[in-house]
């Protein structure tokens, strides 16, 4: 935790004051809400809108909400939506061109992003935002749309104490505890007869909010309880990703398992849509029937679509096996060549939301076993 900020303790009934302080300063607060049988993100103004007493059960191709026996607000893992949708927009109009009888005008895409305060950002999602920062802001050319939205962000992270069966952030070094990238960090202490938060500021803006609500210093016992719960989440994870995944995958590019997995894969692109770090896009031009107005849009795309690798003469990756290999090897191997780190944060979304339950940790384990056998 940042050395200059002291951990504080805030009872849950007083957390509304944090929301009120943010709202009074012009922030739009987005947080977890229960909708359509899942926990997604939406605009909130009251703690009463949080999914109190709800958790989730996740596994390969399976997601269910379940009731919990304590009044936790954050007793779930991660849902189908990643926070990237508020930074790397699913669709953005780049420009609009209009032809009249006497003139031709071009209007750039307007983007006046709101000031967003994100509540409930998990440590793996903090890592995902940091990875997207490198993609869109690193190097000599920064994405201006992403930059404007990133600069108008207040992040309230929540450490994980109840991971899903699909989580493996501990083996990726991205959770379940948060170490950086937040304005406020919350650890929920929820039992049948208790509901408190240990809160640590990670920025001056976060410290000012805590000063406003009058949070008190956390006792050593409360801090130890928070640390124990986070450590318990790490030990509860049953899936792992080996540290040598890059080398294993690059040595097994012609393995027959790619075709075996492809026979199960629907090439639907769900894994890329729910992934918090995937960033591929396409450009789409549209025109009205009169031929007077044209627009150019940037939209999310996926390496699983047939047109994504299309060049003159056809698609480079014609089959599902080639597309799945491209996604997995880029995420876990060649992403490191581009950005110096893995593109995976271990959130497990791609496992949960795959309709046929393909598990990338199991795939890497199978390639690793084959790699070890061929080396012996």
N, C-alpha and C positions, 0 to 999 in steps of 0.2 A: 504494500500500500504506500501511497505517497507519504514521505516522512513528515511533510509540513502540515498535514491534515490529520486531526485526531478522530478516531472512530466515534460515532455518536449512536445513541439508542433512541429510537422513536417508536412509541406504541402505534399499532395500526390505526386506531381511531383518530390519531393526530396526523396521519399521512395526507388527509384531504388538504391540509394547510400547504403542503408542498405543491399540489396541483393548483391550488388557488394562487399561490405566489407566481407560478409559471404563467397561468392564464392572465393575471393582472399585468404581467410584463409583455404581453403580446404573443406568447407562444401558443401554438396549436398542439395539444397533447394527443399523441397516438399511443394506444396501449392494447393489451390483449382483451378481446371480447369473445364471448361464446356465440357462434353463428353458424347455421347450416351444418350442425353436427361436428364442428371443429372449433379450435381456438385460433382465431385470426387476429388481425390488427384493425383498429378503427379509432375514430375520434372519441375521446372521453373527456368529461368534465367532472366526474364524480367517481370516488372509489367504489360506489355501489354498482358501477357498470363493469367492474372487474369480475373474472370468473371465479368467485369465491367458492371454495370447496370442490372444485373440479380438477381432475387430472386426466391423463391419457394413457392408453395402452397401445404400444406400437410394436410392429414386427414387419418382416418382409411382406409388402403388399397389404398391410393391415393397420388401420387407425381407428380407435374408438375412444370416446370420452367416457370417463367413469367418475363416480362420486367418491370423494375422499372423506375421511372421518375427522378432519380438522379444518379450520376456517382459512386455509391458505389461499392467497390470490395468485401465486405463481407455482402451483404444485403440478405443473405440466412440463413437458420438455420443449419441443418446438413444433409448430404447426406447418401447414402447407405453404404459408407465405413467408418470404424472406424480406428483410428490411430493404433490400436493394431496390425494390419497386418504387421507393420514395427518393432514391438517388439516381439510379440508372433506370430511367422511365421505360415502361413497357412499350410506349408509343410516344413519339415526339415529332411535331411538325417542324421540319427544317426551314421551309419557306412556302409561300403562296404567291403564285403569279397570276395576274389578271390582264386580259386583253380587252380593250374597248375600241370603239371606232376611231379614236384619236390618240390613244396612248397605250403603253404597255408598262405595267408596274410590277415590281417584285417586293414582297413584304416578308422580312425574315420572321422566323418563328418566335413568338413572344413567350418569355419565360420569366415571370416574377414569382419565384418560389416563396411559399410561406415559411415562417419560422417554425420549425417542427421540433417538439420535444418528444423523444422516443422513450417510452416506458416499457421495461421488460426485455431489454436487449441482452441476450445470453452471451457468455464469454466467447463461444464459438462464433457468434454473429459479430461480435466486436472484431474478431480476427478476420472474418469475411469482409467487413467494411474496410479494414486496413489493407487487405489484398486488392480490393477494388480501387482503393486510393492509389496503389502502385500502378494499376492498369490504366486508370483514367487521368491521373495527375502526374505520374512519373514520366521522366524523359523531357524532351524539349517542347512537346506539344500536348497541352492539357485540354481535356474536354471542357468547354465553357459551361455547358448545361450541368454537368456533374459538379463542377467547381462551385457554381452559384448555390446549388442545393446543399452541398457539403458544408459550405461556410455558414449556413443558417440552420445548424443542427445542435440540439442539446440532447445528450445521451444519458439515460438512466439505466445502467446495467443491473441485472439481477443474477447473482451467482446461482449455479445449479445445485440443488440438493436432492432432486428426484429424477435421475436420468431415465430415458427410455431404453428399451432393449436394443434399439438400433444405434444408440450413441456410442462413439468411440473417440471423443475429443481428447480424452486423457492421453491416448497414445499419439495424438497429433500435436500435443503441447499447446492446445488452444482452450483448455478448460479442465475441470468445471469451475475453477476460480478465475477471476478477472484481475489483471495486473496493470492494464493501461487502456487508454482509448475512451474513457468515460468522463462525464462531468460529475455524476453521482454513482456510487456502487452500493447496491442493496443486497443484504443477505437476510432472507426471511427466516424467522424463528417462529414456526407455527406448530402448536400442539393443541390438544383439546381444550386446555385451560389457559392458553397463552398465544398471543399474536403480536410480535414485535419485529422491528427491523434494525439491524446494525448497518449504519450508513457511513460511507467514507466519501469525502469529496475528492475528485480527481482534477479539479480546475478551480480557478478563482470564481468563475460563474457558479459552479456547484456549491462552493463554500458560502457564497452570498445567499443562496436559497436556504441552506441549513441555518444560517444566522437569522434569517427572517422568521423561520418557524420555531426557533428556540429549542433545537434538539440538544439533549444533554449528553455528556460524555458517557460512552459505553463502559460498563464494568469489565474487569478482566474475565469474569465468568461468562459474560455475554459474548465477548470476543472469542473466547475459547470454544463456546458452543457453536458459533458461526463457523469457525475453522473446522470443528469436528464434523459438522454436517456436510461441508464441501468435500472434505477428505473421504467421507463415507460415500459420496456420489462417485468419486473417482474409483474407489475399490469395487463399486457395484456394477461397473460397466463390464459387459461380457464380450464385447467385440473389440478388436484391436486392429491397427494397421501397422505392419512391420516397417521399420525405418529404412530397409533396403528395397522398398517397392519400386523405386525408379529403375535400378539396375536389373531387377527381376523382369519387369515388363519389357524393357528394351532388349533383353536377351531371348524373350519368348514371343517375338512378333509373328512368327509363323506357326505357332502352336495350334493344333486342331481344336483346342477348347474355344477359340474365338468363334468358330463355326458352330460348335455345340451350344454356346450361349446364344448365338444369333437365332437358333431355332426356337428359343423361348422368347427372345426380345421382340416386342411389337414395333420398335422404332418410333414410338409415340412421342418421344422427347420430354416425357414427364420429368425425368431425372434432371434435365437441363433447366426446365422451367422452375422447379422448386429449389435448385441449387443456389446458395447465396453468393457464389462467386462467378458462375458462368456469365459471360458478358457479350456473347456473339449477337450481332444484329444484321439486318438486311435493310436495304433502301427500296422504298416503294413509291412509284409515281402514279398519281391519279389525275383524271381530267373529267370535267362535266360533259354532258352530252352535247352542249352547244359549242364546245371547243374554246371557251372563253376563260375558263379558270382551271389552273393546274396546281397541284400540291405535291410536295415531296415529303415523305414521312420516313423516319427511322423507327424500326420496330424490332423487338426481340426476335431472334431466330435461333435455330438449333443445328448442331452438326449432325443430327439424325435426319434432317430433311434432305430429300433427294437433290433439291436445287442448291443446297448450301455450297457444295463443292463443284457446281457446274461451271465449266469453262467451254470454250469453243470445241465442239466435238462430243460433249457429253459430261457426265458427272465423273469426278475422279474417284469417288467412293460410291460405287454402284450398289453394293450389297450391304445388308444390315451388319454383317460381321466386320466389315471395314469401318463402318460408322461407329460401332460400339468400341472397336479398338482405338479409333481416333479419340473418342471422348475419354476413355479410361487412361490411355497413355499420355494424353495432354494434361489431364487433371493431376495425375500422380507422378509424371516423369518429365515431359518436355516443358511443362510450366516452370519447373525449376531452372531450365536453361534460359527461359525468357525473363523470369522475375526473381530468381534466386531462392525460391521456396516452393513448397507444394501448393497446388491449387485447391486442396481439400482441407476442410476444417473439422471433419469428423462429426458433423451434425446428424448424419444418418437419414436425412430427408429422402435422398435418392433411393434408399432401401425401402422405406415406408411407403412411398408414393409410386413405386414401380408396380404396375398392375399385376405382374407375374412374380414379384418378389425377388428379382435379381439383386444379389448382395455383393457389392464391390469388395468388401473385406474377404468374403469367401472366394471370390474370383482370384484376388491377389494371393491368397493362401494356396490355392490350387496351382497357380503358376509357380509359386515359390517352392512347393514340394517337387514339381517337375524339374525346376531349375537345380535343386539340390541333388535329385536323382541323376540328372545328366552330368553333374560335376563329379560324382563319386565314382 
